[in-house]
C-alpha cells in the first residue's frame, strides 16, 4: 500500500488494534432519513464522542460535515446508491467517483455490490473500475457485499457470505463488509478465506443490547476486524454510551459482560 493510502487506511482501521468501528449513515438515500439521522450534525458528533473510528456518508453530507470538529474521525464517501422506491433496488449505480472523494477530503470510498442480482455483472465491472481508480489515487476501498436475488435462498449462508468476502478481496477491496453468519464457528470460515479485514453489518434492528454485543464479540473471536453497523447504533436511545461499550469491545478486548457493565454504569447518559 502506498504511503498516502496507508495514512488514510490508518484513519479507518486503528493501527494499534487492527480493527475498526464504522458507522454507515447512507440510509437517507436508500430508505429516507431514519429518526437517528434527521439531525446529521448531532449524529456525527455523537458517533465521534462515543469513539467511532469512521462514519460513512454520501457526498452531499460530507460537504456539510465539520472536519475541524472531529479531527480523529475518519470519513468514508459512499459512491453507489439505489432507492427503495425503485423496482430494482438491488441494482447499485455509481453516484460519485474517487477523484471527487479526494477533493472532499475523504479517507476512503465505499461501494455496494449485490451478488446474485440480475445486474451483478455491471456491479462487478464497476467494482473493478473503482478499485483501479483507488489504486491510482491512493484511496482505500471498502466493499459492501451481500448475496441477494437470483438463486440465493439464504443470504446468511456461510458459503454465500464467504464468497462475498472473497470476491471483495479478489477485486481489490482493502476492507470488506458482509453479513454475520450467526455463529463464531461459521464466521471463522468467512474470515479465514478472505485476504483483507472483514467487518460485519448490523442488519435488521436487534431487540437487545446483549444480542448486539454478543454478535460483535463472536465476530471478533472468529477473526473479524470490527463492525460497520448503522441503525442499531444511530437509532439507539443511548447511542453515545453504546458506542463507548462497542469501542471497549473492538479495541480493548472487553467481553459482553464488560460492555453491559459500561451501559449500566452510564445509565444516566442519553
C-alpha atoms as one frame of an Amber mdcrd trajectory, in Angstrom:
protein
   0.000   0.000   0.000   1.356   3.429  -0.963   2.120   5.982   1.763  -0.932
   8.127   1.023  -3.269   5.154   1.039  -1.716   3.806   4.242  -2.166   7.134
   6.030  -5.825   7.176   5.028  -6.270   3.482   5.851  -4.957   4.103   9.374
  -7.728   6.640   9.910 -10.258   3.870   9.325  -8.555   0.773  10.753  -6.988
   1.544  14.139  -3.274   0.683  13.701  -2.948  -0.445  17.325  -5.855  -2.897
  17.380  -6.070  -3.621  13.651  -9.828  -3.147  13.925 -12.451  -0.554  13.074
 -15.759   0.852  14.245 -17.524   2.308  11.202 -20.983   3.845  11.372 -22.708
   3.919   7.964 -25.049   6.888   7.567 -26.079   6.480   3.922 -29.624   5.346
   4.730 -31.290   8.607   3.711 -30.836   7.750   0.038 -31.953   4.141   0.190
 -34.832   4.401   2.665 -35.404   8.038   3.589 -33.944   9.671   6.683 -34.424
   7.459   9.779 -35.024   9.071  13.165 -31.395   8.934  14.228 -30.164  10.701
  11.091 -32.572  13.603  10.871 -30.036  15.874  12.562 -26.815  14.842  10.845
 -24.568  17.258  12.719 -25.747  15.785  16.031 -25.456  12.211  14.748 -21.868
  12.722  13.595 -20.983  14.485  16.833 -22.440  11.646  18.927 -20.546   8.997
  16.962 -17.342  10.987  17.365 -17.919  11.396  21.114 -18.679   7.697  21.525
 -15.432   6.622  19.875 -16.271   5.654  16.299 -13.276   5.355  14.011 -15.168
   6.489  10.924 -18.558   7.447   9.563 -19.774   6.634   6.070 -21.687   9.309
   4.166 -22.853  10.264   0.715 -21.042  13.235  -0.819 -23.724  15.825  -0.145
 -23.422  15.316   3.603 -19.622  15.204   3.527 -19.910  18.729   2.117 -21.692
  19.699   5.322 -19.518  17.763   7.794 -17.313  19.878  10.058 -13.954  18.131
   9.811 -12.359  20.587  12.229 -14.745  19.483  14.984 -13.910  15.791  14.563
 -10.203  15.602  13.775  -9.853  11.989  14.934 -12.843  10.764  12.928 -12.382
   9.134   9.531 -14.774   9.966   6.696 -15.757   7.372   4.084 -17.568   8.580
   0.976 -20.153   6.142  -0.347 -20.277   6.317  -4.137 -23.026   3.864  -5.134
 -26.743   4.010  -4.490 -30.298   2.913  -5.186 -33.605   3.673  -3.505 -36.390
   1.581  -2.046 -38.736   3.415  -4.429 -37.184   1.639  -7.408 -38.481  -1.562
  -8.978 -34.846  -2.761  -8.948 -33.451  -1.634  -5.581 -30.665  -4.247  -5.597
 -29.022  -2.634  -8.628 -26.493  -0.146  -7.260 -25.364   2.664  -9.551 -22.343
   4.937  -9.265 -23.176   8.396  -7.911 -19.618   9.635  -7.397 -16.007   8.803
  -8.138 -12.648   8.582  -6.413 -11.323  11.932  -7.629 -14.359  13.637  -6.106
 -13.703  11.830  -2.813 -10.124  13.097  -2.847 -11.324  16.668  -3.416 -13.749
  16.362  -0.495 -11.028  15.108   1.858 -12.433  11.609   2.314 -10.241   8.965
   3.928 -11.788   6.084   1.938 -14.555   5.319  -0.531 -17.137   2.560  -0.401
 -19.315   0.774  -2.922 -22.168  -1.706  -2.552 -22.406  -4.905  -4.608 -25.266
  -7.423  -4.557 -24.048 -10.788  -5.810 -26.718 -12.952  -7.396 -28.726  -9.995
  -8.663 -29.611  -9.917 -12.352 -27.325  -6.883 -12.681 -24.409  -8.494 -10.884
 -22.062  -8.233 -13.879 -22.472  -4.447 -14.094 -21.775  -4.045 -10.367 -18.693
  -6.275 -10.667 -17.465  -4.200 -13.593 -17.971  -1.065 -11.508 -16.070  -2.602
  -8.596 -13.080  -3.379 -10.781 -13.064   0.119 -12.249 -13.300   1.809  -8.837
 -10.533  -0.419  -7.422  -8.267   0.768 -10.225  -9.127   4.402  -9.500  -8.417
   3.843  -5.808  -5.011   2.392  -6.601  -4.143   5.397  -8.767  -5.306   7.948
  -6.189  -4.009   6.190  -3.066  -7.537   5.826  -1.682  -8.593   2.859   0.476
 -11.655   0.970  -0.749 -14.409  -0.605   1.333 -16.734  -3.005  -0.478 -20.115
  -3.940   0.989 -21.073  -7.297  -0.494 -24.316  -9.230   0.004 -25.893 -12.253
  -1.664 -29.289 -11.091  -2.899 -31.629 -12.171  -5.643 -31.279 -14.800  -8.315
 -30.794 -18.322  -6.995 -29.781 -17.239  -3.483 -32.262 -18.544  -0.928 -30.337
 -17.651   2.228 -28.158 -14.538   2.159 -26.667 -15.508   5.552 -25.494 -18.928
   4.375 -21.816 -19.295   5.244 -20.811 -20.290   1.718 -22.624 -17.299   0.248
 -21.103 -14.854   2.757 -17.641 -16.377   2.370 -17.831 -15.955  -1.384 -18.975
 -12.357  -0.956 -15.933 -11.637   1.202 -13.558 -13.376  -1.170 -14.974 -11.570
  -4.211 -14.299  -8.251  -2.484 -10.709  -9.193  -1.687 -10.083 -10.536  -5.183
 -11.452  -7.387  -6.839  -9.220  -5.076  -4.801 -11.052  -4.120  -1.599  -8.946
  -3.024   1.358 -11.857  -3.753   3.722 -14.932  -5.893   3.091 -18.283  -5.608
   4.838 -20.517  -8.672   4.924 -23.383 -10.121   6.926 -22.670 -12.023  10.122
 -23.404 -15.723   9.658 -24.808 -16.369  13.133 -22.058 -18.270  14.940 -18.333
 -17.740  15.518 -17.624 -21.177  14.032 -19.333 -20.355  10.741 -17.971 -16.812
  10.582 -14.426 -18.106  11.022 -14.896 -19.803   7.639 -15.592 -16.355   6.179
 -12.610 -14.563   7.672 -10.102 -17.337   7.011 -10.718 -17.304   3.259 -10.600
 -13.524   2.902  -7.303 -11.740   2.347  -8.270  -8.394   3.877 -10.036  -7.127
   7.031 -13.680  -8.213   7.366 -16.227  -6.085   9.238 -19.793  -7.088   9.977
 -23.024  -5.374   9.011 -25.728  -4.812  11.611 -28.697  -5.946   9.552 -32.218
  -5.527  10.869 -32.907  -3.898  14.237 -31.675  -6.090  17.112 -34.028  -6.212
  20.090 -31.489  -6.165  22.929 -28.066  -4.776  23.775 -26.914  -8.225  24.881
 -27.669  -9.727  21.471 -25.847  -6.910  19.685 -22.812  -7.217  21.950 -22.781
 -11.000  21.590 -22.805 -10.728  17.793 -19.904  -8.269  17.839 -17.939 -10.300
  20.376 -18.407 -13.567  18.490 -17.391 -11.994  15.184 -14.186 -10.680  16.748
 -13.374 -14.069  18.219 -13.820 -15.525  14.729 -11.217 -13.199  13.232 -13.416
 -10.253  12.321 -11.881  -6.795  12.128 -14.737  -4.872  13.697 -18.098  -3.572
  12.651 -19.924  -1.349  10.212 -23.284  -1.038  11.926 -25.803   1.702  11.193
 -29.338   1.845  12.544 -28.616  -0.452  15.507 -26.196   2.277  16.619 -27.523
   5.661  15.479 -31.168   4.792  16.294 -30.260   3.506  19.770 -31.771   5.673
  22.567 -28.362   5.796  24.311 -26.127   5.761  21.294 -23.117   7.565  22.796
 -22.915   5.095  25.667 -23.497   2.202  23.292 -20.602   3.405  21.151 -18.348
   3.573  24.207 -19.211  -0.036  25.041 -18.582  -1.147  21.454 -15.285   0.719
  21.431 -14.186  -1.179  24.528 -15.058  -4.474  22.849 -13.439  -3.768  19.491
 -10.297  -2.005  20.622  -9.716  -3.151  24.204 -10.956  -6.731  24.225 -13.947
  -6.159  26.508 -16.397  -9.027  26.942 -20.169  -8.909  26.613 -20.388  -8.633
  30.393 -17.925  -5.733  30.374 -19.970  -3.963  27.735 -23.178  -4.395  29.720
 -21.400  -3.000  32.782 -20.470   0.117  30.800 -24.119   0.514  29.831 -25.201
   0.147  33.465 -22.524   2.491  34.816 -23.614   5.216  32.415 -27.365   4.662
  32.701 -27.974   8.394  33.102 -26.391   9.237  29.736 -28.634   9.733  26.715
